[in-house]
Amino acid sequence: MLLYPSINTLRDKTDSRYSLVILTAKRARDIVDGKPALTEEESERPVSQAAKEIADEMITYTRPEQV
């Protein structure tokens, strides 16, 4: 079973694996709660849909600056 998008592609979109996990989980929860998908191709799994959106750079984040 091939994974798309690959974990290496997703890791390049964030500064750490932790940030990737949190970003994916939050977006997947939004999808489960009924927010619309941002990509045209829909997946039956919310986590897969979130990963595709992150890979396509439709979901991003900014880290607050530390004081």
DRENNU-494548 format. One record per residue (C-alpha): x, y, z. Coordinates in Angstrom, 2 decimals, decimal comma. Last residue first. Layout:
% residues N
+---------+---------+---------+
!       X !       Y !       Z !
+---------+---------+---------+
!       X !       Y !       Z !
...
+---------+---------+---------+
***
This chain:
% residues 67
+---------+---------+---------+
!       X !       Y !       Z !
+---------+---------+---------+
!    9,15 !   36,63 !   23,73 !
!    8,56 !   33,65 !   21,50 !
!    7,18 !   34,34 !   18,06 !
!    3,95 !   32,60 !   17,27 !
!    4,33 !   29,70 !   14,84 !
!    2,42 !   30,19 !   11,66 !
!    0,26 !   27,55 !   10,05 !
!   -0,70 !   26,26 !    6,65 !
!   -3,61 !   24,42 !    5,05 !
!   -4,12 !   24,77 !    1,31 !
!   -0,46 !   23,94 !    0,76 !
!   -1,27 !   21,04 !   -1,61 !
!    0,54 !   18,69 !    0,80 !
!   -1,47 !   20,12 !    3,71 !
!   -4,75 !   19,60 !    1,84 !
!   -3,77 !   16,05 !    0,94 !
!   -2,90 !   15,30 !    4,58 !
!   -6,25 !   16,68 !    5,75 !
!   -8,12 !   14,46 !    3,29 !
!   -6,14 !   11,44 !    4,44 !
!   -6,92 !   12,29 !    8,08 !
!  -10,62 !   12,70 !    7,28 !
!  -10,87 !    9,25 !    5,65 !
!  -13,30 !    8,78 !    2,76 !
!  -11,15 !   10,95 !    0,55 !
!  -12,37 !   13,83 !   -1,57 !
!  -10,81 !   15,08 !   -4,75 !
!  -11,68 !   18,70 !   -5,37 !
!   -9,56 !   20,01 !   -2,54 !
!  -10,63 !   22,37 !    0,23 !
!  -13,06 !   19,97 !    1,90 !
!  -16,03 !   21,59 !    3,59 !
!  -16,36 !   21,91 !    7,37 !
!  -18,67 !   19,26 !    8,82 !
!  -17,31 !   18,42 !   12,27 !
!  -15,40 !   15,47 !   10,80 !
!  -13,64 !   17,86 !    8,42 !
!  -12,73 !   20,20 !   11,29 !
!  -11,39 !   17,23 !   13,27 !
!   -9,22 !   16,25 !   10,29 !
!   -7,88 !   19,82 !   10,18 !
!   -6,94 !   19,73 !   13,86 !
!   -5,34 !   16,30 !   13,58 !
!   -3,29 !   17,22 !   10,51 !
!   -1,96 !   20,43 !   12,06 !
!   -1,15 !   18,69 !   15,35 !
!    0,67 !   15,83 !   13,63 !
!    2,60 !   18,15 !   11,32 !
!    3,61 !   20,43 !   14,19 !
!    4,95 !   17,41 !   16,10 !
!    6,86 !   16,21 !   13,07 !
!    8,69 !   19,52 !   12,97 !
!    9,09 !   22,71 !   10,92 !
!    6,18 !   22,05 !    8,61 !
!    5,60 !   21,67 !    4,85 !
!    8,78 !   19,64 !    4,26 !
!    7,47 !   16,99 !    6,64 !
!    4,45 !   16,49 !    4,38 !
!    6,51 !   15,60 !    1,33 !
!    8,65 !   13,21 !    3,37 !
!    5,53 !   11,57 !    4,81 !
!    4,35 !   10,72 !    1,32 !
!    1,13 !   12,17 !    0,03 !
!    0,00 !    9,62 !   -0,74 !
!    0,87 !    6,38 !    1,02 !
!    1,46 !    3,32 !   -1,06 !
!    0,00 !    0,00 !    0,00 !
+---------+---------+---------+
***
